[in-house]
Amino acid sequence: MYKKMSQFAFTRRDFLKSVGFGAASLSLPGCFTAADSPTGKTRQGKPNIVLIMADDMGFSDIGCYGGEIHTPNLDSLAAGGLRFTQFYNAARCCPTRASLMTGLYPHQAGIGHMVGDKGYPAYQGYLNDRCVTIAEALKLGGYRTLMSGKWHVGEDRPHWPTDRGFDKYFGLISGGANYFDITKAKAKGVKRQMAVDDQPYTPPKEGFYITDAFSDNAVKFIDSYGGGDKPFFLYLPYTAPHWPLHAWPEDIAKYKGKYKGGWDKLRRQRYARMVEMGLISGKWKMSPRDATAKLWGEVEDKDLLDLKMAVYAAQIERMDRGIGRVLDEIKQIGAWDNTLIMFLADNGGGSVVSSDIPPYSVAVGNPAKVIKKYDFKTGKWMRV
């Protein structure tokens, strides 16, 4: 019988008590014997789990999904694994993260919108005490729970990662931030905060880039906690390529000039590659172009738009490079054949660029023109 979202049979505390005695037997598909384990140790059939998430990335941005952006590490994972072509999530950062962490509809977890408290249980802006996070469940199952990256499902204590099941944490508690200096807020009065475990953290002023910091700490966590008797769960949610458009100059240089052909040409190229790769059927015609979009020949500041897309591409390639270091570390500790690795994006490409530049011109690159804030189908395939 259907129950309203607000009705729960038991609380988070009740759940944790009830599963405590049996959680040690928790196992996931893919059992490994001592002979199968790279370290020669049995782990009762429990693989390590690595969950990586991009932020505001278009479906066809990365190479293995038809994109022109250089992503060899993600492409390699796709070649040796599975690619999903129909995948549904929420249309904004916080609801997707709430569902991913709890397995519930975001409203059930208390985050029907963003992290602001709107005065209703479904919109309180942080994970409620009636949900159980994947970290809490896996921790009871004998896992070390590690997180490096963007949290964005609770701004204040006691709603941080270490309050919700993670043993170790490094990252951004808040939403999107300046990649080089989080103290430079996007708007007056808006503050971004980072943390190490349960303590606030202020990154250095020089040489800091948040994507690299997430990758660095993920590697450190695997090195420190990945080789023991316990399996590990690593959650690695990047902010890339979420606004603002920030990247290292040497990465930007690689892509400057690559997008001077314009957005219509890019749409056609990506569509053709997706058909060639078998991601979509050639019978599924590309959606009509946006009638409000200028023809590329009519656009005045092509250099600026090319630069913005180059920065966006550089952000994604830098993330892929960091993912490659994480994968190398898993191999280094001998855990490659006993690790489940998943990659996804929290929603489609971000529409926020500036007040006068249309969202399809920069950062989206989606033939279907699906952008953040809107989940819909165009033709017969889904943009994530």
C-alpha positions in Angstrom: 0.0 0.0 0.0 1.3 3.5 -0.9 2.6 5.6 2.0 3.2 9.3 2.0 6.8 10.3 1.8 6.8 11.6 5.4 5.9 8.2 6.9 8.8 6.1 8.0 8.5 2.8 9.8 11.5 3.4 12.0 14.1 6.1 12.6 17.8 6.1 11.6 18.7 5.3 15.2 16.4 2.3 15.2 17.9 1.0 11.9 21.4 1.3 13.1 20.6 -0.6 16.3 18.7 -3.3 14.4 21.4 -4.0 11.8 24.3 -3.8 14.2 24.4 -7.5 15.0 24.2 -8.7 11.4 26.0 -6.0 9.5 29.3 -7.8 9.6 27.9 -10.2 7.1 27.1 -7.4 4.6 28.4 -8.4 1.1 28.2 -7.0 -2.4 28.1 -8.9 -5.7 31.5 -10.2 -6.7 33.0 -12.5 -4.0 36.8 -13.0 -3.8 38.5 -16.0 -2.2 42.0 -15.8 -0.8 43.4 -17.0 -4.1 41.5 -14.2 -5.9 42.6 -11.4 -3.6 45.7 -9.5 -4.9 47.0 -9.4 -1.3 46.3 -13.1 -0.6 43.9 -12.1 2.2 40.2 -13.0 2.2 37.8 -10.2 2.9 34.6 -12.3 3.3 33.6 -11.5 -0.3 33.6 -7.7 0.2 35.1 -5.6 -2.6 36.4 -2.1 -2.1 34.1 0.5 -3.5 35.1 3.8 -5.2 32.3 6.2 -6.1 33.4 9.2 -8.2 31.1 12.0 -9.2 31.5 15.0 -11.5 29.6 18.2 -10.9 27.5 19.9 -13.6 29.0 17.8 -16.5 27.2 17.3 -19.8 26.4 13.8 -21.0 28.6 14.0 -24.1 31.5 15.9 -22.6 33.9 13.0 -21.9 35.6 10.9 -24.6 33.8 7.7 -24.0 30.5 9.4 -24.4 31.3 11.1 -27.7 33.1 14.2 -26.4 36.3 15.8 -27.7 37.7 16.4 -24.2 40.8 14.3 -23.4 39.7 11.9 -20.7 41.9 8.8 -21.1 41.4 7.4 -17.6 37.6 7.5 -17.7 37.7 6.2 -21.3 39.8 3.3 -20.0 37.3 2.5 -17.3 34.5 2.6 -19.8 36.4 0.3 -22.2 36.9 -2.3 -19.4 33.5 -1.9 -17.8 29.9 -0.8 -18.5 28.5 2.4 -19.9 25.0 3.4 -18.9 23.0 5.2 -21.6 19.8 5.8 -19.7 20.4 7.1 -16.2 18.2 9.3 -14.0 19.1 11.7 -11.2 18.0 15.0 -9.8 18.4 18.3 -11.6 20.4 20.1 -8.9 23.4 19.4 -6.7 21.9 18.8 -3.3 18.9 16.6 -4.2 21.2 14.2 -6.2 23.6 13.9 -3.4 20.8 13.3 -0.9 19.5 10.5 -2.9 22.9 9.0 -3.7 23.8 9.0 0.0 20.6 7.6 1.3 18.8 5.7 -1.5 15.7 7.8 -0.9 13.8 10.4 -2.8 15.5 13.7 -1.9 12.4 15.0 -0.1 12.3 11.9 2.1 15.9 12.7 3.2 15.1 16.3 3.9 16.7 17.9 0.9 14.0 18.6 -1.7 15.8 21.7 -2.9 19.1 23.1 -1.7 20.7 23.5 1.7 18.6 26.4 2.9 15.9 25.6 5.5 12.5 26.5 4.0 10.6 25.5 7.2 9.3 22.2 6.0 10.7 18.7 6.8 11.2 17.9 3.1 13.0 21.1 2.6 15.1 21.5 5.8 18.3 21.6 3.8 20.3 18.8 5.5 20.0 15.0 5.9 17.4 14.2 8.5 17.6 11.6 11.3 15.1 9.3 9.6 17.6 8.3 6.8 20.7 6.2 6.8 23.6 7.1 4.6 25.6 4.6 2.6 28.6 5.4 4.7 26.7 4.5 7.9 25.5 1.2 6.5 28.9 0.2 5.1 30.7 1.2 8.2 28.5 -1.2 10.1 29.3 -3.8 7.4 33.0 -3.6 8.3 34.1 -1.0 5.8 36.5 1.9 6.3 34.5 4.9 5.0 36.5 7.7 3.3 35.5 10.9 1.5 37.3 13.5 -0.4 35.3 16.2 -2.1 32.1 18.2 -2.1 29.5 17.4 0.6 26.6 19.8 0.1 24.0 18.0 2.1 24.4 19.9 5.4 26.3 23.1 6.1 26.5 22.9 9.9 27.4 20.5 12.6 26.1 17.8 13.4 25.4 17.3 9.7 29.0 17.0 8.3 30.4 13.8 6.7 32.0 12.6 9.9 28.6 13.0 11.6 27.0 10.7 8.9 29.2 7.7 8.8 32.5 8.7 7.3 35.7 7.8 9.2 37.9 10.3 7.3 37.0 13.4 5.4 38.7 16.1 3.4 36.8 18.6 1.3 34.3 21.3 0.7 31.3 21.3 3.0 29.5 23.9 0.9 28.6 24.1 -2.8 30.6 25.4 -5.7 33.5 27.6 -4.8 36.5 29.5 -6.2 38.9 26.7 -7.3 42.0 28.6 -6.3 40.8 30.5 -3.2 37.6 29.5 -1.5 37.6 32.7 0.6 36.7 34.7 -2.5 33.0 34.3 -2.4 30.7 34.3 -5.4 28.5 37.0 -3.8 28.5 39.4 -0.9 27.8 37.6 2.4 28.2 34.1 0.9 30.9 32.0 2.6 32.4 28.6 1.6 33.9 26.3 4.1 36.2 23.3 3.9 37.0 20.8 6.6 39.4 18.0 7.5 37.4 15.4 9.5 35.3 17.4 12.0 37.5 20.6 11.9 37.4 23.6 9.7 40.2 23.9 7.2 41.7 26.9 5.4 43.6 25.9 2.3 46.9 27.6 1.4 46.9 30.8 -0.6 49.6 29.7 -3.0 49.5 26.6 -5.3 46.1 25.5 -4.2 43.6 24.1 -6.8 40.6 22.4 -5.4 40.4 19.6 -8.0 44.0 18.6 -7.3 43.4 18.8 -3.5 40.5 16.3 -3.8 42.6 13.9 -5.9 45.6 14.3 -3.6 43.7 13.4 -0.5 41.8 10.5 -2.1 45.2 9.0 -3.0 46.4 9.6 0.6 43.3 7.9 2.0 43.8 4.8 -0.2 47.5 4.7 0.7 46.8 5.0 4.4 43.7 2.8 4.7 43.4 0.7 1.6 45.8 -2.0 2.4 44.5 -3.3 5.7 42.2 -6.1 6.6 39.1 -4.0 6.2 37.6 -3.2 2.7 37.2 0.5 2.0 34.5 2.7 0.6 35.8 5.9 -1.0 33.4 8.7 -2.1 35.1 11.2 -4.4 32.7 13.9 -5.5 34.6 16.6 -7.4 33.3 20.2 -7.9 34.6 20.1 -11.5 33.4 21.3 -13.9 30.9 23.3 -11.8 31.2 27.1 -12.2 33.2 29.2 -11.8 35.3 28.6 -14.9 38.7 28.2 -13.3 41.6 26.1 -14.6 45.4 26.1 -14.8 46.8 28.1 -17.7 48.7 25.2 -19.1 45.6 23.1 -19.3 43.6 25.9 -20.9 46.2 26.4 -23.6 45.6 22.9 -24.9 42.0 23.7 -25.8 42.2 27.4 -26.9 41.0 27.6 -30.5 39.4 24.2 -30.4 35.9 25.6 -30.1 36.0 28.4 -32.6 33.8 26.4 -35.0 30.9 27.2 -32.7 28.2 25.4 -30.8 26.3 24.1 -33.8 29.3 22.4 -35.2 30.1 20.9 -31.8 26.6 19.5 -31.5 26.8 17.8 -34.8 30.3 16.3 -34.1 29.3 14.9 -30.8 26.0 13.5 -32.1 27.9 11.8 -34.9 30.4 10.3 -32.5 27.7 9.0 -30.2 26.0 7.3 -33.1 29.3 5.8 -34.2 30.0 4.5 -30.7 26.6 2.9 -30.5 25.5 5.1 -27.6 22.4 6.3 -29.5 20.6 5.1 -32.6 21.1 6.9 -35.8 17.3 6.8 -36.1 17.2 9.3 -33.2 17.5 12.6 -34.9 19.3 15.5 -33.2 16.9 17.9 -31.6 16.2 21.2 -33.4 18.6 24.0 -32.5 17.4 26.6 -30.1 15.6 29.3 -32.1 16.8 32.0 -29.6 20.5 31.0 -30.1 22.5 33.2 -32.5 24.0 31.6 -35.5 27.7 31.3 -34.9 28.5 33.6 -37.8 26.5 36.3 -36.1 28.3 36.0 -32.7 30.7 38.9 -32.1 33.0 37.7 -29.3 34.0 34.3 -30.6 37.4 34.4 -28.9 35.8 34.9 -25.4 33.3 32.0 -26.0 36.1 29.8 -27.3 38.1 30.6 -24.2 35.3 29.8 -21.8 34.7 26.5 -23.4 38.4 25.8 -23.3 38.5 26.5 -19.6 35.6 24.1 -19.1 37.3 21.4 -21.0 40.5 22.0 -19.0 38.6 21.5 -15.8 37.3 18.1 -16.9 40.7 17.0 -18.2 42.3 17.9 -14.9 39.7 15.9 -13.0 40.4 12.9 -15.3 44.1 13.2 -14.6 43.4 13.1 -10.8 41.1 10.1 -11.3 44.0 8.4 -13.1 46.2 8.9 -10.0 43.5 7.4 -7.8 43.3 4.4 -10.1 47.1 4.0 -10.1 47.1 4.0 -6.3 44.5 1.3 -6.2 46.7 -0.8 -8.4 49.8 0.1 -6.3 48.3 -1.4 -3.2 47.3 -4.5 -5.0 43.5 -3.9 -4.8 42.6 -3.5 -8.5 40.9 -6.8 -9.0 38.9 -6.4 -5.7 37.6 -2.9 -6.3 34.3 -1.8 -7.7 34.6 1.7 -9.4 31.7 3.8 -10.4 31.6 7.2 -12.1 28.6 9.5 -12.7 27.7 13.2 -12.9 25.2 14.8 -10.5 23.2 16.5 -13.3 23.6 18.0 -16.7 25.9 20.9 -17.7 25.6 24.1 -15.7 23.5 26.9 -17.2 25.2 29.6 -15.1 27.7 31.5 -17.1 26.7 35.2 -17.1 23.5 37.2 -17.5 23.9 37.7 -21.2 25.5 34.5 -22.5 23.1 31.7 -23.3 23.8 28.4 -21.5 24.2 26.4 -24.7 27.2 28.5 -25.7 29.5 27.4 -22.9 29.8 24.4 -20.7 26.9 22.4 -21.9 27.8 21.0 -25.3 24.7 18.7 -25.3 23.0 18.0 -28.6 19.8 17.7 -26.7 20.4 21.0 -25.0 19.5 19.6 -21.6 20.9 21.9 -18.9 21.1 22.0 -15.2 17.8 22.8 -13.5 15.8 20.9 -16.1 15.4 17.1 -16.5 13.5 16.1 -19.6 13.8 13.8 -22.5 14.6 15.0 -26.0 13.9 12.4 -28.7 14.6 9.0 -27.1 17.7 9.5 -25.0 18.5 11.0 -21.7 21.0 13.7 -20.8 22.5 13.4 -17.3 
